[in-house]
């Protein structure tokens, strides 16, 4: 037999006899009803992520079928294979704890099975970053296809979309302005189709980022899940994957420092999810790239918010798609972008943006000269409470709280928060600072608990927002004046662990700082008395706790990152 470079002969199983391994593999492949002719074709793997616990991926079978059509049409053999699927609201304690596990699964299945290129199909929040992390490490030609956003529902004449409107209605329910009957009705009207959240949450932010990085086809990030063009995009993605077999472009050719900076600019311009900063850091870390917080703030100060979508504006992802989508947005950002980056087709961004665009809805995608805000939606903070950084989503916060000083009301963990936040005897005022400790990556997997609820007695008195700080994350669909991702986290002895009830905390968005107004010697004394919480001693959760990095490094595992940074 002649040695082959492509297709089924990649990575033969070790039996100590290479020819026997080839013979046995072909025999078993033929048992699946594949002809000899097809077995001679190059192979495109299709990493599929369906699950009865993932509503975002309900149309996965149709997407896999459409990708397979494209692969076959372009002359290759499609081979779908499953990996872990992460449905955001169905995982405990948080989907973030399993992102790295999915990334490992993705990387190892790409490398361990015979394929010449791979299509990654994901959508729900952690699936796209996990797939891009795994693909970056495997470094096989790869292309991302997203499932697409939900379409909106209706309630009493109001458009509804998960999950910004979920939080708005729930806040009103807690405040007593929406009753139990109505909240039950709304429950069935918020998420009415398959697809990811209907607003610019984490899933849609990551879809926009994947396209900006060059890892998905141009114009595909925002196509609604139920739109016929979503299936057309899937078919074209299959064809493009076959093209990658010839070009041999890999994620390391496409994901560069420049394309990551472009992605950060898009994140800032769409007022996107704070979670995307962590995910981009993890993807970049797989390639030895690190973007300092100082550079992030430079980008933020230069990049205007141009997209009017919830949670920072009024529209939904279906509006963004109809308004011109990523093509229109990138053209507005052109003066700020690195135009020499390439996409998976090898085309330079400059060439893509030189193409004419028919029409842009300026109610949704503003022009560069008439932005919603002249600075980016996110800002990184430092200070004695966050020596290694924290994040603040200023586009979704209350401007009157940007320069604040208040008394700390401290919750020592998620259980403590749940027990006391609605206690009528809780000593709390509207100008206080709610502080949540021990909710970071090591302590709790970094759940989306940073969106601390307004204490019920304040909510019922009409309080809509107050300063909240934590080492946790918050949903990309959430809003409020919230300091997140404080690093180092409390459980590893970060200064957040030193905060006590009654301490004064100062937030300054102008100075990009968050500070505990306590003498440094007292902070040092308190931290010397700090004792970390006990954690699991077996299984994956034990591995997670021992290996997870802090937020600025993307919460990846220390043994998975690239060893040399640039």
NORZISUL-V136503 format. One record per backbone hydrogen bond with DSSP energy under -1.0 kcal/mol. NH is the residue of the N-H (numbers start at 1). CO is the residue of the C=O. Records with the same first field share a line. If there is no record, write none. Layout:
NH=CO + CO
This chain:
10=7
21=17
22=18
23=19
24=20
25=21
26=22
27=23
28=24
29=25
30=26
31=27
32=29
33=30
39=35
40=37
41=38
44=77
45=117
46=79
47=119
48=81
54=51
57=54
58=55
60=57
63=59
64=60
65=61
66=62
67=63
68=64
69=65
70=66
71=67
72=68
73=69
74=70
75=72
76=71
77=42
79=44
81=46
83=48
90=87
97=94
98=95
102=98
103=99
104=100
105=101
106=102
107=103
108=104
109=105
110=106
111=107
112=108
116=43
117=43
118=141
119=45
120=143
121=47
122=145
127=124
130=126
131=127
132=128
133=129
134=130
135=131
136=132
137=133
138=134
139=135
143=118
144=215
145=120
147=122
150=196
153=160
155=158
158=155
160=153
165=161
167=163
168=164
169=165
170=166
171=167
172=168
173=169
174=170
175=171
177=172
178=172
183=179
184=180
185=181
186=182
187=183
189=186
196=148
198=162
200=310
201=199
205=201
206=202
207=203
208=204
209=205
210=206
211=207
212=208
213=209
215=210
220=217
225=149
227=224
230=227
232=228
233=229
234=230
235=231
236=232
237=233
238=234
239=235
240=236
241=237
242=238
243=239
244=240
247=243
248=244
253=250
254=250
255=251
260=256
261=257
262=258
263=259
264=260
265=261
266=262
267=263
268=264
269=265
270=266
272=267
277=274
279=275
280=276
281=277
282=278
283=279
284=280
285=281
286=282
287=284
288=285
289=284
296=292
297=293
298=294
299=295
300=296
301=297
302=298
303=299
305=373
306=269
307=269
308=364
309=307
310=315
312=309
313=309
315=308
317=198
319=316
320=316
321=317
322=318
323=319
324=321
325=320
328=324
329=325
330=326
331=327
332=328
333=329
336=333
337=334
343=347
344=214
346=343
349=341
350=339
352=348
353=349
355=352
361=323
364=361
365=361
366=306
372=305
373=305
376=300
377=268
379=392
381=390
382=512
385=514
388=487
389=386
390=381
391=484
392=379
394=392
395=377
396=393
397=394
401=398
402=399
404=507
406=505
408=503
409=433
411=435
417=413
418=414
419=415
420=416
421=417
423=420
426=423
428=426
432=429
433=407
434=467
435=409
436=469
437=411
444=440
445=441
446=440
449=447
450=473
452=450
458=455
459=455
460=456
462=459
463=458
468=481
469=434
470=483
473=447
478=475
480=396
482=480
483=468
484=391
485=472
486=470
487=389
493=490
494=489
497=494
498=495
499=496
502=408
503=500
505=406
506=515
507=404
508=513
509=402
513=508
514=382
515=506
517=504
518=516
523=519
524=520
525=521
526=522
527=523
528=524
530=527
543=539
544=540
545=541
546=542
547=543
548=544
549=556
553=550
554=551
555=550
558=547
560=557
562=285
566=288
